[in-house]
Structures are given as structure tokens and as C-alpha cells.
Amino acid sequence: MPSESLQTLSEGIQEVRNLQSANPILPGQLPNKPLVVRAVNRASVVLLCSYLESYLRGINEEASNVINSSQVYGVDLPVLMRLRHSQTPVDEISGMQWNKRDSKLQDFLIADGWLWRQGEHRELDHARLLRWMKSPFPNRIKQLFLLWGVSDIFSAVTRRPHTKTRMWLRLTELVEKRNAIAHGDLGTQATGNDIASYMSVVNGFCQRADGILSRRLARLCKQARPW
């Protein structure tokens, strides 16, 4: 059974397929409405990339909820995750004058001290873990899964170097085009074949990553896979 985030992503990909089906171009022919084709493909890029980012944020929230409901001790969580969770308050405290740090230090000990003391558990704030992620570039996707103890998610989803390279390049291309379109670059375009390739890569990567994270959570929580 997939995660709720993956189910939502699948629905989003179907919406992109529906949008592509409205493309006014006949197979093997030049488009008779090139401006409409261009607009449909640009919109497909933006939609698909947004659904990918929503999946990544959603799966991080779902995973955090699993940890919280399982009452996992803070010290049993990956160190990088704990560092990310504590980064914002620590950075805030470090930028303050010494004589004004007392209340903030007390707040930090209450909110994050459990992550660093033996035998304590509280709740992860999923939003804190991803404050650094602005766009779903592959290196950031890799960093997200590293937070959960998966050393290289792209190597985990495929053992084939050429498949890994293709995933990395197509995801990079998708995000770069989405960002350019979102910033008003009217020259950025994508073909129908591009969109089909992007959908295939997004779907394939997320399907496999979903299962990998589920197995990782099962080990962290010492229980059955959550999805």
C-alpha cells in the first residue's frame, strides 16, 4: 500500500496526463496551434514539478507523524535530522547578545532538548526539517532522504548507473524549467516527449523511494512498515 502522499502524487500525474490529452497536435504532424501547444506544455511542467515538491513535503510530514506516534527516543533518530531540527533556534540564539539568551535557551531546552538527552521523546516538527528546501532539485531530494538515514536515495532506487544518471538529469531539467517559467521566462519550452519523460521519471522515482522510506521507518520504530 502506498503512502497518502504517493496516492496524491499519482492523482496529480493523472491531471498532467489529462492536460496533455488536450494538446492540439496530431501524431506525426506539426502543431496547427503552436501557441496553445506551448502553453499546455509549459503548464504541464509547472504542475508536475509542483506535485513532485508536494510529494516530498508530504512524505516528510507522514514520516514525522509515524515517528511521533511511535514515541521514538530522540537519540535514536539520525544525527543529521536532529541537527536540522535544532538549526533554526540555535542559529537564532547564536545571533543574540549573551545577556538576552536566557529565555531562548530555556525555550530550546524545552522544544529540542529531548533530541539530545537519553530516554526522552517528544514530537518532531516536520516543517523545521525542510525549511532549507526551496526547489526539489536532485541534490536536495538526496539531502531530504539523508535526514531519514538513507545515504543515497538515487542509488537505493536503482542499481543501474545509466538509470540513476537519467533520473538525475531529467529531474534537474524539470525543476530548472519550472523555475524559469515561474520567473516569467517566456522562452522556456518543453515538448510533449519531454513531459512524458518527466512524468515517467517522477513516477518511477517516487514509487521506489516511497517503499524505501517505509522500510527505513519500520527499522527506526521497530514495528511493521507504515505503508
Accessible surface in RSA format (square Angstrom, percent):
REM  Atomic radii and reference values for relative SASA: ProtOr
REM  Chains: A
REM  Algorithm: Lee & Richards
REM  Probe-radius: 1.40
REM  Slices: 20
REM RES _ NUM      All-atoms   Total-Side   Main-Chain    Non-polar    All polar
REM                ABS   REL    ABS   REL    ABS   REL    ABS   REL    ABS   REL
RES MET A   1   185.42  96.0 124.18  82.2  61.23 145.8  97.43  82.8  87.99 116.6
RES PRO A   2    56.99  41.5  49.68  45.3   7.31  26.6  54.54  45.0   2.45  15.2
RES SER A   3     1.52   1.3   0.00   0.0   1.52   3.5   1.52   3.2   0.00   0.0
RES GLU A   4   126.38  72.6 123.30  93.3   3.08   7.3  39.79  77.0  86.59  70.7
RES SER A   5    12.49  10.6   5.40   7.2   7.09  16.3   7.25  15.4   5.24   7.3
RES LEU A   6     5.23   2.9   5.23   3.7   0.00   0.0   5.23   3.7   0.00   0.0
RES GLN A   7    71.21  39.8  66.76  48.8   4.45  10.6  25.16  53.6  46.05  34.9
RES THR A   8    76.60  54.5  75.42  76.5   1.18   2.8  50.35  67.6  26.25  39.7
RES LEU A   9     2.66   1.5   0.39   0.3   2.27   5.7   2.32   1.6   0.35   0.9
RES SER A  10    45.47  38.4  38.77  51.7   6.70  15.4  32.23  68.6  13.24  18.5
RES GLU A  11   123.59  71.0 112.44  85.1  11.16  26.6  47.81  92.5  75.78  61.9
RES GLY A  12     2.79   3.4   0.00   N/A   2.79   3.4   2.43   6.7   0.37   0.8
RES ILE A  13     2.08   1.2   2.08   1.6   0.00   0.0   2.08   1.5   0.00   0.0
RES GLN A  14    81.77  45.7  81.77  59.8   0.00   0.0  37.67  80.2  44.10  33.5
RES GLU A  15    76.71  44.0  75.11  56.8   1.60   3.8  28.79  55.7  47.92  39.1
RES VAL A  16     0.00   0.0   0.00   0.0   0.00   0.0   0.00   0.0   0.00   0.0
RES ARG A  17   107.40  45.1 101.24  51.6   6.15  14.7  36.77  50.2  70.63  42.8
RES ASN A  18    83.40  57.5  77.03  74.4   6.37  15.3  24.44  58.8  58.96  57.0
RES LEU A  19    48.70  27.1  43.45  31.1   5.25  13.2  48.25  33.9   0.45   1.2
RES GLN A  20    30.93  17.3  23.26  17.0   7.67  18.3  16.68  35.5  14.25  10.8
RES SER A  21    95.42  80.6  54.83  73.2  40.60  93.5  50.80 108.2  44.62  62.5
RES ALA A  22    67.85  62.4  42.27  65.2  25.58  58.2  53.82  75.8  14.02  37.1
RES ASN A  23    22.75  15.7   9.37   9.1  13.38  32.2   5.07  12.2  17.68  17.1
RES PRO A  24    35.14  25.6  19.36  17.7  15.78  57.3  34.55  28.5   0.60   3.7
RES ILE A  25    73.10  41.6  54.18  40.4  18.92  45.6  55.91  40.3  17.20  46.7
RES LEU A  26   107.56  59.9 105.40  75.4   2.16   5.4 105.48  74.1   2.08   5.6
RES PRO A  27   129.97  94.7 101.94  92.9  28.03 101.9 114.40  94.5  15.56  96.7
RES GLY A  28    91.18 112.4   0.00   N/A  91.18 112.4  44.97 123.4  46.21 103.5
RES GLN A  29   108.73  60.8  92.38  67.5  16.35  38.9  31.80  67.7  76.93  58.3
RES LEU A  30   162.31  90.4 147.51 105.5  14.80  37.2 147.72 103.7  14.59  39.3
RES PRO A  31    43.04  31.4  31.37  28.6  11.68  42.4  31.42  25.9  11.62  72.2
RES ASN A  32   116.99  80.7  83.37  80.6  33.62  81.0  44.32 106.7  72.67  70.2
RES LYS A  33   115.86  56.5 111.20  68.2   4.67  11.1  59.75  53.8  56.11  59.8
RES PRO A  34    78.18  57.0  73.58  67.1   4.61  16.8  74.33  61.4   3.86  24.0
RES LEU A  35   138.22  77.0 133.37  95.4   4.85  12.2 133.63  93.8   4.59  12.4
RES VAL A  36    69.58  45.8  66.93  60.6   2.65   6.4  69.52  60.4   0.06   0.2
RES VAL A  37    17.56  11.6  17.56  15.9   0.00   0.0  17.56  15.3   0.00   0.0
RES ARG A  38    60.77  25.5  55.58  28.3   5.19  12.4  20.19  27.6  40.58  24.6
RES ALA A  39    55.81  51.3  48.91  75.5   6.89  15.7  52.20  73.5   3.60   9.5
RES VAL A  40    17.95  11.8  15.98  14.5   1.97   4.7  17.93  15.6   0.02   0.1
RES ASN A  41     3.62   2.5   3.62   3.5   0.00   0.0   0.23   0.6   3.39   3.3
RES ARG A  42    27.52  11.6  27.41  14.0   0.11   0.3   4.99   6.8  22.53  13.7
RES ALA A  43    43.28  39.8  35.09  54.1   8.19  18.6  42.03  59.2   1.25   3.3
RES SER A  44     0.12   0.1   0.00   0.0   0.12   0.3   0.00   0.0   0.12   0.2
RES VAL A  45     0.14   0.1   0.07   0.1   0.07   0.2   0.14   0.1   0.00   0.0
RES VAL A  46    49.08  32.3  49.08  44.4   0.00   0.0  49.08  42.6   0.00   0.0
RES LEU A  47    53.22  29.6  52.95  37.9   0.27   0.7  53.22  37.4   0.00   0.0
RES LEU A  48     0.01   0.0   0.01   0.0   0.00   0.0   0.01   0.0   0.00   0.0
RES CYS A  49     0.00   0.0   0.00   0.0   0.00   0.0   0.00   0.0   0.00   0.0
RES SER A  50    43.47  36.7  40.69  54.3   2.77   6.4  28.79  61.3  14.68  20.6
RES TYR A  51    51.47  24.0  50.38  28.7   1.09   2.8  30.59  23.0  20.88  25.7
RES LEU A  52     0.00   0.0   0.00   0.0   0.00   0.0   0.00   0.0   0.00   0.0
RES GLU A  53    28.90  16.6  28.90  21.9   0.00   0.0   9.12  17.6  19.78  16.1
RES SER A  54    66.00  55.8  54.22  72.4  11.79  27.1  28.27  60.2  37.73  52.9
RES TYR A  55     3.87   1.8   0.20   0.1   3.67   9.5   3.22   2.4   0.65   0.8
RES LEU A  56     0.00   0.0   0.00   0.0   0.00   0.0   0.00   0.0   0.00   0.0
RES ARG A  57    87.27  36.6  84.51  43.1   2.76   6.6  46.64  63.7  40.63  24.6
RES GLY A  58    19.97  24.6   0.00   N/A  19.97  24.6  18.87  51.8   1.10   2.5
RES ILE A  59     0.05   0.0   0.05   0.0   0.00   0.0   0.05   0.0   0.00   0.0
RES ASN A  60     0.89   0.6   0.89   0.9   0.00   0.0   0.00   0.0   0.89   0.9
RES GLU A  61    71.06  40.8  71.06  53.8   0.00   0.0   6.65  12.9  64.41  52.6
RES GLU A  62    33.84  19.4  31.66  24.0   2.17   5.2  22.69  43.9  11.14   9.1
RES ALA A  63     0.00   0.0   0.00   0.0   0.00   0.0   0.00   0.0   0.00   0.0
RES SER A  64     0.71   0.6   0.71   1.0   0.00   0.0   0.71   1.5   0.00   0.0
RES ASN A  65    78.28  54.0  74.32  71.8   3.96   9.5  24.67  59.4  53.61  51.8
RES VAL A  66    20.86  13.7  19.08  17.3   1.78   4.3  20.81  18.1   0.05   0.1
RES ILE A  67     2.01   1.1   1.55   1.2   0.45   1.1   1.55   1.1   0.45   1.2
RES ASN A  68    24.18  16.7  14.54  14.1   9.64  23.2   7.43  17.9  16.75  16.2
RES SER A  69    93.15  78.7  55.37  73.9  37.78  87.0  53.31 113.5  39.84  55.8
RES SER A  70    32.87  27.8   3.34   4.5  29.54  68.0  10.66  22.7  22.22  31.1
RES GLN A  71   110.80  62.0  99.56  72.8  11.24  26.8  15.57  33.1  95.23  72.2
RES VAL A  72    13.22   8.7   6.34   5.7   6.88  16.6  11.89  10.3   1.33   3.6
RES TYR A  73   101.50  47.4  99.83  56.8   1.67   4.3  52.94  39.8  48.56  59.9
RES GLY A  74     0.00   0.0   0.00   N/A   0.00   0.0   0.00   0.0   0.00   0.0
RES VAL A  75    36.28  23.9  20.15  18.2  16.13  38.9  20.15  17.5  16.13  43.7
RES ASP A  76    73.62  51.6  54.38  54.1  19.23  45.5  14.74  34.7  58.88  58.7
RES LEU A  77     3.99   2.2   0.00   0.0   3.99  10.0   0.17   0.1   3.82  10.3
RES PRO A  78    22.52  16.4  10.30   9.4  12.22  44.4  22.28  18.4   0.24   1.5
RES VAL A  79    84.24  55.4  79.57  72.0   4.67  11.3  79.57  69.1   4.67  12.7
RES LEU A  80    52.81  29.4  49.15  35.2   3.66   9.2  49.81  35.0   3.00   8.1
RES MET A  81     0.00   0.0   0.00   0.0   0.00   0.0   0.00   0.0   0.00   0.0
RES ARG A  82    22.92   9.6  22.92  11.7   0.00   0.0   0.00   0.0  22.92  13.9
RES LEU A  83    95.14  53.0  90.58  64.8   4.56  11.5  90.97  63.9   4.17  11.2
RES ARG A  84    51.19  21.5  47.94  24.4   3.25   7.7   7.24   9.9  43.95  26.6
RES HIS A  85     2.90   1.6   2.90   2.0   0.00   0.0   2.90   3.0   0.00   0.0
RES SER A  86     5.10   4.3   5.09   6.8   0.01   0.0   5.10  10.9   0.00   0.0
RES GLN A  87    78.30  43.8  73.12  53.4   5.18  12.3  24.66  52.5  53.64  40.7
RES THR A  88    55.60  39.5  50.29  51.0   5.30  12.6  41.50  55.7  14.10  21.3
RES PRO A  89    23.24  16.9  21.36  19.5   1.87   6.8  23.24  19.2   0.00   0.0
RES VAL A  90    69.78  45.9  68.78  62.3   1.00   2.4  69.25  60.2   0.53   1.4
RES ASP A  91    79.67  55.8  70.15  69.8   9.53  22.5  25.71  60.5  53.96  53.8
RES GLU A  92    84.35  48.4  71.34  54.0  13.01  31.0  37.72  73.0  46.63  38.1
RES ILE A  93    15.90   9.0  15.90  11.8   0.00   0.0  15.90  11.4   0.00   0.0
RES SER A  94    71.07  60.1  50.51  67.4  20.56  47.4  38.26  81.5  32.81  46.0
RES GLY A  95    71.26  87.9   0.00   N/A  71.26  87.9  35.57  97.6  35.69  79.9
RES MET A  96    51.30  26.6  39.68  26.3  11.62  27.7  44.96  38.2   6.34   8.4
RES GLN A  97   117.66  65.8 107.33  78.4  10.33  24.6  44.33  94.4  73.32  55.6
RES TRP A  98   199.45  80.0 185.10  89.6  14.35  33.7 159.81  85.2  39.64  64.3
RES ASN A  99   124.00  85.5  87.57  84.6  36.43  87.7  48.50 116.7  75.50  73.0
RES LYS A 100   120.84  59.0 112.84  69.2   8.00  19.0  67.16  60.5  53.68  57.2
RES ARG A 101    34.53  14.5  34.53  17.6   0.00   0.0   2.71   3.7  31.83  19.3
RES ASP A 102    90.58  63.4  84.36  84.0   6.22  14.7  37.35  87.9  53.23  53.1
RES SER A 103    62.86  53.1  60.75  81.1   2.11   4.9  41.93  89.3  20.93  29.3
RES LYS A 104    72.22  35.2  70.15  43.0   2.07   4.9  30.24  27.2  41.98  44.7
RES LEU A 105    75.98  42.3  75.98  54.4   0.00   0.0  75.98  53.4   0.00   0.0
RES GLN A 106   108.61  60.7 106.63  77.9   1.98   4.7  32.46  69.1  76.15  57.8
RES ASP A 107    78.20  54.8  75.06  74.7   3.13   7.4  26.28  61.8  51.92  51.8
RES PHE A 108    32.98  16.5  30.50  18.9   2.48   6.4  32.66  19.8   0.32   0.9
RES LEU A 109    95.14  53.0  93.73  67.1   1.41   3.6  94.35  66.3   0.79   2.1
RES ILE A 110   111.25  63.3 103.22  76.9   8.02  19.3 109.44  78.8   1.81   4.9
RES ALA A 111    40.23  37.0  30.54  47.1   9.69  22.0  34.36  48.4   5.88  15.6
RES ASP A 112     0.12   0.1   0.12   0.1   0.00   0.0   0.00   0.0   0.12   0.1
RES GLY A 113     3.31   4.1   0.00   N/A   3.31   4.1   3.31   9.1   0.00   0.0
RES TRP A 114     1.34   0.5   1.17   0.6   0.16   0.4   0.67   0.4   0.67   1.1
RES LEU A 115     0.00   0.0   0.00   0.0   0.00   0.0   0.00   0.0   0.00   0.0
RES TRP A 116    99.09  39.8  72.11  34.9  26.98  63.3  71.17  37.9  27.91  45.3
RES ARG A 117   101.49  42.6  97.61  49.8   3.88   9.2  61.85  84.5  39.63  24.0
RES GLN A 118   152.02  85.0 131.59  96.2  20.43  48.6  62.22 132.4  89.80  68.1
RES GLY A 119    48.92  60.3   0.00   N/A  48.92  60.3  22.45  61.6  26.48  59.3
RES GLU A 120    58.40  33.5  55.14  41.7   3.26   7.8  26.61  51.5  31.79  26.0
RES HIS A 121    69.74  38.1  55.54  38.6  14.19  36.3  27.37  28.2  42.37  49.3
RES ARG A 122   122.10  51.3 109.68  55.9  12.42  29.6  43.49  59.4  78.61  47.6
RES GLU A 123   124.60  71.5 110.86  83.9  13.74  32.7  33.86  65.5  90.74  74.1
RES LEU A 124     9.37   5.2   0.00   0.0   9.37  23.5   0.00   0.0   9.37  25.2
RES ASP A 125    55.84  39.1  50.05  49.8   5.79  13.7  21.19  49.9  34.66  34.6
RES HIS A 126    60.45  33.0  60.15  41.8   0.30   0.8  36.80  37.9  23.65  27.5
RES ALA A 127    49.83  45.8  41.34  63.8   8.49  19.3  47.25  66.5   2.58   6.8
RES ARG A 128    36.41  15.3  32.64  16.6   3.77   9.0   0.32   0.4  36.09  21.9
RES LEU A 129     0.00   0.0   0.00   0.0   0.00   0.0   0.00   0.0   0.00   0.0
RES LEU A 130     5.30   2.9   4.04   2.9   1.26   3.2   4.29   3.0   1.00   2.7
RES ARG A 131   120.39  50.5 103.88  53.0  16.50  39.3  55.69  76.1  64.70  39.2
RES TRP A 132    55.03  22.1  33.71  16.3  21.31  50.0  43.55  23.2  11.48  18.6
RES MET A 133     1.41   0.7   0.00   0.0   1.41   3.3   0.00   0.0   1.41   1.9
RES LYS A 134   146.30  71.4 130.29  79.9  16.01  38.1  87.30  78.6  59.01  62.9
RES SER A 135    12.58  10.6  12.58  16.8   0.00   0.0   0.25   0.5  12.33  17.3
RES PRO A 136     0.00   0.0   0.00   0.0   0.00   0.0   0.00   0.0   0.00   0.0
RES PHE A 137    43.46  21.7  43.46  26.9   0.00   0.0  43.46  26.3   0.00   0.0
RES PRO A 138     2.39   1.7   2.39   2.2   0.00   0.0   2.39   2.0   0.00   0.0
RES ASN A 139    88.99  61.4  81.51  78.8   7.48  18.0  26.69  64.2  62.30  60.2
RES ARG A 140    74.68  31.4  74.16  37.8   0.52   1.2   7.31  10.0  67.37  40.8
RES ILE A 141     0.00   0.0   0.00   0.0   0.00   0.0   0.00   0.0   0.00   0.0
RES LYS A 142    72.39  35.3  72.39  44.4   0.00   0.0  26.23  23.6  46.16  49.2
RES GLN A 143    46.67  26.1  46.01  33.6   0.66   1.6  10.85  23.1  35.82  27.2
RES LEU A 144     0.00   0.0   0.00   0.0   0.00   0.0   0.00   0.0   0.00   0.0
RES PHE A 145     0.20   0.1   0.20   0.1   0.00   0.0   0.20   0.1   0.00   0.0
RES LEU A 146    62.30  34.7  59.86  42.8   2.44   6.1  59.86  42.0   2.44   6.6
RES LEU A 147     0.00   0.0   0.00   0.0   0.00   0.0   0.00   0.0   0.00   0.0
RES TRP A 148     0.00   0.0   0.00   0.0   0.00   0.0   0.00   0.0   0.00   0.0
RES GLY A 149    35.53  43.8   0.00   N/A  35.53  43.8  11.62  31.9  23.91  53.5
RES VAL A 150    14.55   9.6  10.76   9.7   3.78   9.1  14.55  12.6   0.00   0.0
RES SER A 151    87.71  74.1  76.83 102.5  10.88  25.1  45.03  95.9  42.68  59.8
RES ASP A 152    28.95  20.3  25.77  25.7   3.18   7.5  15.39  36.2  13.56  13.5
RES ILE A 153     0.00   0.0   0.00   0.0   0.00   0.0   0.00   0.0   0.00   0.0
RES PHE A 154     0.01   0.0   0.01   0.0   0.00   0.0   0.01   0.0   0.00   0.0
RES SER A 155    50.94  43.0  39.95  53.3  10.99  25.3  30.00  63.9  20.94  29.3
RES ALA A 156    53.63  49.3  18.34  28.3  35.29  80.3  29.83  42.0  23.80  63.0
RES VAL A 157    12.26   8.1   0.00   0.0  12.26  29.5   1.50   1.3  10.76  29.2
RES THR A 158    15.61  11.1   5.29   5.4  10.32  24.6   7.71  10.4   7.90  11.9
RES ARG A 159   235.93  99.1 203.34 103.7  32.59  77.6  81.99 112.1 153.94  93.3
RES ARG A 160   156.85  65.9 154.97  79.0   1.88   4.5  33.18  45.3 123.67  75.0
RES PRO A 161   105.21  76.7  99.04  90.3   6.16  22.4 104.60  86.4   0.61   3.8
RES HIS A 162   126.26  69.0 115.35  80.2  10.90  27.9  90.67  93.4  35.59  41.4
RES THR A 163    28.27  20.1  27.14  27.5   1.13   2.7  20.58  27.6   7.70  11.6
RES LYS A 164    62.15  30.3  62.15  38.1   0.00   0.0  34.15  30.7  28.00  29.8
RES THR A 165    72.84  51.8  69.07  70.0   3.77   9.0  46.73  62.8  26.11  39.5
RES ARG A 166   109.53  46.0 104.49  53.3   5.04  12.0  50.27  68.7  59.26  35.9
RES MET A 167     6.71   3.5   6.71   4.4   0.00   0.0   6.71   5.7   0.00   0.0
RES TRP A 168    80.66  32.4  80.66  39.0   0.00   0.0  57.94  30.9  22.72  36.9
RES LEU A 169   106.04  59.1 103.02  73.7   3.02   7.6 103.05  72.4   3.00   8.1
RES ARG A 170    46.91  19.7  46.42  23.7   0.49   1.2  14.82  20.3  32.09  19.4
RES LEU A 171     1.37   0.8   1.30   0.9   0.08   0.2   1.37   1.0   0.00   0.0
RES THR A 172    31.14  22.1  31.14  31.6   0.00   0.0  29.57  39.7   1.57   2.4
RES GLU A 173    49.41  28.4  48.27  36.5   1.14   2.7  19.06  36.9  30.35  24.8
RES LEU A 174     0.47   0.3   0.47   0.3   0.00   0.0   0.47   0.3   0.00   0.0
RES VAL A 175     0.00   0.0   0.00   0.0   0.00   0.0   0.00   0.0   0.00   0.0
RES GLU A 176    95.79  55.0  88.24  66.8   7.55  18.0  27.78  53.7  68.01  55.5
RES LYS A 177    39.21  19.1  38.09  23.4   1.12   2.7  28.63  25.8  10.57  11.3
RES ARG A 178    27.33  11.5  27.33  13.9   0.00   0.0   6.15   8.4  21.18  12.8
RES ASN A 179    35.19  24.3  34.72  33.6   0.46   1.1  14.64  35.2  20.54  19.9
RES ALA A 180    28.00  25.7  19.08  29.5   8.92  20.3  27.47  38.7   0.53   1.4
RES ILE A 181    22.78  13.0  14.65  10.9   8.12  19.6  14.65  10.6   8.12  22.0
RES ALA A 182    71.24  65.5  30.42  46.9  40.82  92.9  40.55  57.1  30.70  81.3
RES HIS A 183   158.54  86.6 122.88  85.4  35.66  91.2  95.87  98.8  62.67  72.9
RES GLY A 184    50.78  62.6   0.00   N/A  50.78  62.6  31.21  85.6  19.57  43.8
RES ASP A 185    68.09  47.7  59.42  59.1   8.67  20.5  22.74  53.5  45.35  45.2
RES LEU A 186   127.25  70.9 121.39  86.8   5.86  14.7 121.62  85.4   5.63  15.2
RES GLY A 187    58.54  72.2   0.00   N/A  58.54  72.2  35.57  97.6  22.98  51.5
RES THR A 188    19.67  14.0  12.65  12.8   7.01  16.7  13.12  17.6   6.55   9.9
RES GLN A 189   100.74  56.3  89.36  65.3  11.38  27.1  20.69  44.0  80.05  60.7
RES ALA A 190     8.89   8.2   0.50   0.8   8.39  19.1   2.86   4.0   6.02  16.0
RES THR A 191    78.40  55.8  74.91  75.9   3.49   8.3  75.24 101.1   3.16   4.8
RES GLY A 192    33.13  40.9   0.00   N/A  33.13  40.9  20.64  56.6  12.49  28.0
RES ASN A 193   127.83  88.2 118.97 115.0   8.86  21.3  26.43  63.6 101.40  98.0
RES ASP A 194    27.14  19.0  27.06  26.9   0.08   0.2   0.05   0.1  27.09  27.0
RES ILE A 195     0.38   0.2   0.38   0.3   0.00   0.0   0.38   0.3   0.00   0.0
RES ALA A 196    54.39  50.0  47.87  73.9   6.52  14.8  48.88  68.8   5.52  14.6
RES SER A 197    19.89  16.8  14.68  19.6   5.20  12.0  17.23  36.7   2.65   3.7
RES TYR A 198     1.47   0.7   0.14   0.1   1.33   3.5   1.47   1.1   0.00   0.0
RES MET A 199    18.61   9.6  18.11  12.0   0.50   1.2  18.41  15.7   0.20   0.3
RES SER A 200    64.96  54.9  49.73  66.4  15.23  35.1  27.95  59.5  37.01  51.8
RES VAL A 201     3.28   2.2   0.55   0.5   2.74   6.6   3.28   2.9   0.00   0.0
RES VAL A 202     0.16   0.1   0.02   0.0   0.14   0.3   0.16   0.1   0.00   0.0
RES ASN A 203    46.06  31.8  46.06  44.5   0.00   0.0   2.15   5.2  43.91  42.4
RES GLY A 204    17.88  22.0   0.00   N/A  17.88  22.0  17.84  49.0   0.04   0.1
RES PHE A 205     0.00   0.0   0.00   0.0   0.00   0.0   0.00   0.0   0.00   0.0
RES CYS A 206     0.00   0.0   0.00   0.0   0.00   0.0   0.00   0.0   0.00   0.0
RES GLN A 207    83.73  46.8  71.73  52.4  12.00  28.6  21.97  46.8  61.75  46.8
RES ARG A 208   108.29  45.5  98.56  50.2   9.73  23.2  39.05  53.4  69.24  42.0
RES ALA A 209     0.02   0.0   0.00   0.0   0.02   0.0   0.00   0.0   0.02   0.1
RES ASP A 210     3.50   2.5   3.41   3.4   0.09   0.2   1.60   3.8   1.90   1.9
RES GLY A 211    13.95  17.2   0.00   N/A  13.95  17.2  13.35  36.6   0.61   1.4
RES ILE A 212    20.53  11.7  19.91  14.8   0.62   1.5  20.01  14.4   0.52   1.4
RES LEU A 213     0.00   0.0   0.00   0.0   0.00   0.0   0.00   0.0   0.00   0.0
RES SER A 214     0.00   0.0   0.00   0.0   0.00   0.0   0.00   0.0   0.00   0.0
RES ARG A 215   105.96  44.5 104.48  53.3   1.49   3.5  38.92  53.2  67.05  40.6
RES ARG A 216    47.87  20.1  47.87  24.4   0.00   0.0   1.49   2.0  46.38  28.1
RES LEU A 217     0.30   0.2   0.01   0.0   0.29   0.7   0.14   0.1   0.15   0.4
RES ALA A 218    15.56  14.3  12.62  19.5   2.94   6.7  13.04  18.4   2.52   6.7
RES ARG A 219   148.31  62.3 130.55  66.6  17.76  42.3  73.51 100.5  74.80  45.3
RES LEU A 220    16.79   9.4   8.94   6.4   7.85  19.7  12.22   8.6   4.57  12.3
RES CYS A 221    17.58  13.3   0.00   0.0  17.58  41.3   1.62   4.1  15.96  17.2
RES LYS A 222   174.16  85.0 137.97  84.7  36.19  86.2 116.57 104.9  57.59  61.3
RES GLN A 223    84.99  47.5  61.47  44.9  23.52  56.0  34.65  73.8  50.34  38.2
RES ALA A 224    85.92  79.0  64.81 100.0  21.11  48.0  76.42 107.6   9.50  25.2
RES ARG A 225   116.50  48.9  93.68  47.8  22.82  54.3  41.11  56.2  75.39  45.7
RES PRO A 226    47.94  34.9   7.92   7.2  40.02 145.5  18.61  15.4  29.33 182.3
RES TRP A 227    30.54  12.3  13.56   6.6  16.99  39.9  27.16  14.5   3.38   5.5
END  Absolute sums over single chains surface
CHAIN  1 A    11998.5      10026.1       1972.3       6750.0       5248.5
END  Absolute sums over all chains
TOTAL         11998.5      10026.1       1972.3       6750.0       5248.5
